[in-house]
Amino acid sequence: MATKLAPTQGRLFKNIFVCKHCKAKLRADPRKILEKKVRCRKCLKKAFRPIRKK
């Protein structure tokens, strides 16, 4: 079974969020997400959640 490397985990999950409306992935600073300063590229909404780790 493959081991999960720290650099790989950072690349896949760090600062990546998913739009709650259209499910588009977006990389942004978590502070900006909390302050609602980031909009989705597709639907222009401001509701995001962190990406799920599998």
C-alpha positions in Angstrom: 0.0 0.0 0.0 1.3 3.4 -0.9 2.3 5.9 1.8 0.9 9.4 1.8 3.7 11.9 1.5 3.4 15.4 3.1 4.2 17.4 -0.1 1.6 15.5 -2.0 -1.0 16.1 0.7 -0.2 19.8 0.7 -0.6 20.0 -3.0 -3.9 18.2 -3.1 -5.7 19.6 -0.1 -4.0 22.9 1.1 -6.0 26.0 0.3 -8.5 24.2 -2.0 -12.2 24.9 -1.5 -15.3 23.7 -3.3 -18.3 25.8 -4.2 -21.4 24.7 -2.4 -23.6 25.5 -5.4 -21.8 24.4 -8.5 -19.1 22.1 -7.0 -16.2 24.0 -8.7 -12.8 23.7 -7.1 -10.9 26.9 -6.3 -7.6 27.6 -4.6 -7.7 30.5 -2.3 -6.4 31.8 1.1 -8.6 30.5 3.9 -8.8 33.9 5.5 -10.3 35.4 2.3 -12.8 32.5 2.1 -14.0 33.3 5.7 -14.2 37.0 5.0 -16.4 36.3 1.8 -13.9 38.1 -0.4 -13.7 35.3 -3.0 -16.3 34.5 -5.6 -16.8 31.3 -7.6 -15.6 31.6 -11.2 -18.7 29.7 -12.6 -21.7 30.8 -10.5 -20.3 34.0 -8.7 -21.5 32.8 -5.3 -19.5 33.2 -2.1 -20.3 29.9 -0.3 -17.4 27.5 -0.1 -16.4 24.4 1.9 -13.0 22.7 2.3 -12.2 19.8 -0.1 -12.8 16.4 1.5 -9.8 14.2 2.1 -10.4 10.7 0.8 
